[in-house]
Amino acid sequence: MSDRVDVVVIGSGYGGSAVAARVAPHGRVLVLERGRAWRPGDFPQHLPGLAGAYHTRRNPLGLWGMRLGAGVGNAYVSGVGGASLVNYGITQAPEDHVFDAWPVSRTEMAPYYARALEVLRPAPSPLADSLGDKAFLDGIEPGRRVDLVNTIDWERCTHCGLCVPGCNLGAKRSLDVTYLAVAQAAGAEVRAEREVVALEREEGGWRVVVRHTGRALPEEVIPARHVVLAAGTFGTLDLLHRERRHLPLSDWFGRRMTMNGDGLAFLYNTRHALSGHHGAPITTSVHLPFVDPDGRERTLNVMSGRIPKVAMRFSALVLGVFAHALGKRRGPRDAAGARAWRRFLDLVRTDPRGALAHTFMYKLDAEDSSNGHAVFDADGRSALAWADYQQDPIVRFAAHRLEEWAAKVGGVLVPDVSGLPGMRSFGVHPLGGCRMGASVEEGVVDTAGRVFQPSGEVYEGLRIADASIIPSSLGVPSSLTVAALAERVGEDLVQTLRTAA
Ligand SMILES: Cc1cc2nc3c(=O)[nH]c(=O)nc-3n(C[C@H](O)[C@H](O)[C@H](O)COP(=O)(O)OP(=O)(O)OC[C@H]3O[C@@H](n4cnc5c(N)ncnc54)[C@H](O)[C@@H]3O)c2cc1C
């Protein structure tokens, strides 16, 4: 048994690393991460490598995995830095009306967003104006464009398009070089390849039971005064579900989960020179207003998506087949010969004159109605289930709006294939399940991330600071909001440590 630490943080994604950075100057902080450390040069560059990095029980140090529930599936990441290792680093705060449904206001959250931005330091791509997407979006939805910033070091970035499997050039400002570096500089220890398998209460704190990931070594028990669960939506749900007999929770546990409106569709082989073949990350979007059947204002965010270069050749071929089999040709078209020539070029190589380079990829995030819920398999592994996700009002609005776009600009609309029998909608922003609320009647944690007991009291020394506490869909990518909430949780924890000192 080791000495008692002040704070054990479980997971090193946006939530865990932000809390660790805030708390490390005020006590002994230990971050436990089940995944391995990934360095530039380690990330898979080809589809077989990506398949080999799939996280399973037999490959416990794999980089990424999927959790499948009825109707939907979601990707997750395992490694030091969490999903920052593989994302495009789009860094965006939600629109003000999102906070109307939260127990904390936009004004109260503003300083925490500002602090998170100071550490993450996102910046716009120097290529963003030359890619064609901005002019294309301005033509379709005038006055609605919202340009994006990414946590990328643009001086190092070569626009190779390999952000998503992971940057081998060290150009990504992933958490290992931002928040975790701040935490470590302030004395926090980060232990990789350590999976927390149980949490037990003891007098004045907690016993954190840890396994060496993938190695048959004895379990370690780490005593801690405070525990911050930041294992990502699925990791946190898994752990709390396992402990529910000893740690009963609010009735909200596992409810009101959201896909954050995730969706994907293509406008294939248009007349417009776009940048579907380009390796630049996602740099621009439009925000479209929508009023739901209850009269609530919501936002549909259509980003100009990118196919990761690792999958580009493959996608060009698959898209060509899908467009032929399922696509709906809409609107103005140019000569059949020109279209066929572009498709032919894609068969030969990735070409700026090819069909993929004339394709718009709709990457959707939206304020869906957060009507998903957690399900658990026989081993207690969680997934988000939402059988009729495709019928959510804003998802239907998105499908309708994309049809209108296609009619305006032409091209083959390759719809979200999840509408087909047996298919699911896939996402990367599973949020909620341990939602923040003003009381146990409204949530699983309070506005400082402290976990409610069913009585309404909080468990002393137990907090959650990750995507699972987000109370509603955001309509924009989620990392900045996770970091901002974790900043808030961290600030409150620092007060508690100071008071106890
Ligand atoms: C492919 C992809 C692209 C994305 N693109 C963007 C984007 O461009 N912009 C954006 O804002 N958002 C993006 N997101 C979403 C964003 O990255 C997540 O919302 C965010 O990472 C959530 O932060 P988190 O701290 O909740 O969890 P995570 O970042 O998932 O971190 C959780 C960590 O906990 C670890 N863990 C889990 N269980 C245990 C355990 N029992 N013991 C120890 N460690 C454990 C995991 O291994 C993981 O490293 C993307 C996500 C993915 C998957």
The ligand as an SDF file (V2000), in Angstrom:
LIG
                    3D

 53 58  0  0  0  0  0  0  0  0999 V2000
  -11.8790   10.8930  -33.3410 C   0  0  0  0  0  0  0  0  0  0  0  0
  -12.3130   12.0180  -32.4400 C   0  0  0  0  0  0  0  0  0  0  0  0
  -12.2650   13.3140  -32.9310 C   0  0  0  0  0  0  0  0  0  0  0  0
  -12.6980   14.3700  -32.1180 C   0  0  0  0  0  0  0  0  0  0  0  0
  -12.5590   15.6540  -32.5810 N   0  0  0  0  0  0  0  0  0  0  0  0
  -12.8040   16.6830  -31.7370 C   0  0  0  0  0  0  0  0  0  0  0  0
  -12.4570   18.0080  -32.1070 C   0  0  0  0  0  0  0  0  0  0  0  0
  -11.8630   18.2700  -33.1600 O   0  0  0  0  0  0  0  0  0  0  0  0
  -12.7680   19.0100  -31.2230 N   0  0  0  0  0  0  0  0  0  0  0  0
  -13.3920   18.7540  -30.0250 C   0  0  0  0  0  0  0  0  0  0  0  0
  -13.6790   19.7050  -29.2860 O   0  0  0  0  0  0  0  0  0  0  0  0
  -13.7040   17.5140  -29.6460 N   0  0  0  0  0  0  0  0  0  0  0  0
  -13.3860   16.4710  -30.4540 C   0  0  0  0  0  0  0  0  0  0  0  0
  -13.6340   15.1850  -30.0420 N   0  0  0  0  0  0  0  0  0  0  0  0
  -14.2940   14.9800  -28.7270 C   0  0  0  0  0  0  0  0  0  0  0  0
  -13.3670   15.3060  -27.5440 C   0  0  0  0  0  0  0  0  0  0  0  0
  -12.0540   14.8710  -27.8220 O   0  0  0  0  0  0  0  0  0  0  0  0
  -13.9340   14.6660  -26.2720 C   0  0  0  0  0  0  0  0  0  0  0  0
  -15.1690   15.2770  -25.9730 O   0  0  0  0  0  0  0  0  0  0  0  0
  -13.0010   14.8460  -25.0860 C   0  0  0  0  0  0  0  0  0  0  0  0
  -11.7780   14.2040  -25.3240 O   0  0  0  0  0  0  0  0  0  0  0  0
  -13.6170   14.2960  -23.8200 C   0  0  0  0  0  0  0  0  0  0  0  0
  -12.7170   14.5090  -22.7610 O   0  0  0  0  0  0  0  0  0  0  0  0
  -12.7590   13.5850  -21.4850 P   0  0  0  0  0  0  0  0  0  0  0  0
  -11.7670   14.1100  -20.5220 O   0  0  0  0  0  0  0  0  0  0  0  0
  -14.1620   13.4460  -21.0510 O   0  0  0  0  0  0  0  0  0  0  0  0
  -12.3390   12.1120  -21.9680 O   0  0  0  0  0  0  0  0  0  0  0  0
  -11.1880   11.5280  -22.8730 P   0  0  0  0  0  0  0  0  0  0  0  0
  -10.4760   12.5610  -23.6330 O   0  0  0  0  0  0  0  0  0  0  0  0
  -11.8400   10.4150  -23.6120 O   0  0  0  0  0  0  0  0  0  0  0  0
  -10.1600   10.9170  -21.8070 O   0  0  0  0  0  0  0  0  0  0  0  0
  -10.5060    9.8890  -20.9150 C   0  0  0  0  0  0  0  0  0  0  0  0
   -9.2410    9.1190  -20.5720 C   0  0  0  0  0  0  0  0  0  0  0  0
   -9.5230    8.2580  -19.4600 O   0  0  0  0  0  0  0  0  0  0  0  0
   -8.8600    7.0270  -19.6510 C   0  0  0  0  0  0  0  0  0  0  0  0
   -9.5350    5.9930  -18.8550 N   0  0  0  0  0  0  0  0  0  0  0  0
  -10.7510    5.4350  -19.0790 C   0  0  0  0  0  0  0  0  0  0  0  0
  -11.0440    4.5300  -18.1390 N   0  0  0  0  0  0  0  0  0  0  0  0
   -9.9930    4.5030  -17.2850 C   0  0  0  0  0  0  0  0  0  0  0  0
   -9.6960    3.7540  -16.0950 C   0  0  0  0  0  0  0  0  0  0  0  0
  -10.5720    2.8680  -15.5850 N   0  0  0  0  0  0  0  0  0  0  0  0
   -8.5050    3.9510  -15.4770 N   0  0  0  0  0  0  0  0  0  0  0  0
   -7.6120    4.8620  -15.9760 C   0  0  0  0  0  0  0  0  0  0  0  0
   -7.8370    5.5960  -17.0990 N   0  0  0  0  0  0  0  0  0  0  0  0
   -9.0220    5.4270  -17.7380 C   0  0  0  0  0  0  0  0  0  0  0  0
   -8.9610    6.7830  -21.1350 C   0  0  0  0  0  0  0  0  0  0  0  0
   -7.9710    5.8770  -21.5680 O   0  0  0  0  0  0  0  0  0  0  0  0
   -8.7690    8.2020  -21.7030 C   0  0  0  0  0  0  0  0  0  0  0  0
   -7.4260    8.4630  -21.9970 O   0  0  0  0  0  0  0  0  0  0  0  0
  -13.2120   14.1110  -30.8100 C   0  0  0  0  0  0  0  0  0  0  0  0
  -13.2520   12.8140  -30.3200 C   0  0  0  0  0  0  0  0  0  0  0  0
  -12.7970   11.7660  -31.1150 C   0  0  0  0  0  0  0  0  0  0  0  0
  -12.8640   10.3650  -30.5740 C   0  0  0  0  0  0  0  0  0  0  0  0
  1  2  1  0
  2  3  1  0
  2 52  2  0
  3  4  2  0
  4  5  1  0
  4 50  1  0
  5  6  2  0
  6  7  1  0
  6 13  1  0
  7  8  2  0
  7  9  1  0
  9 10  1  0
 10 11  2  0
 10 12  1  0
 12 13  2  0
 13 14  1  0
 14 15  1  0
 14 50  1  0
 15 16  1  0
 16 17  1  0
 16 18  1  0
 18 19  1  0
 18 20  1  0
 20 21  1  0
 20 22  1  0
 22 23  1  0
 23 24  1  0
 24 25  2  0
 24 26  1  0
 24 27  1  0
 27 28  1  0
 28 29  2  0
 28 30  1  0
 28 31  1  0
 31 32  1  0
 32 33  1  0
 33 34  1  0
 33 48  1  0
 34 35  1  0
 35 36  1  0
 35 46  1  0
 36 37  1  0
 36 45  1  0
 37 38  2  0
 38 39  1  0
 39 40  1  0
 39 45  2  0
 40 41  1  0
 40 42  2  0
 42 43  1  0
 43 44  2  0
 44 45  1  0
 46 47  1  0
 46 48  1  0
 48 49  1  0
 50 51  2  0
 51 52  1  0
 52 53  1  0
M  END
$$$$
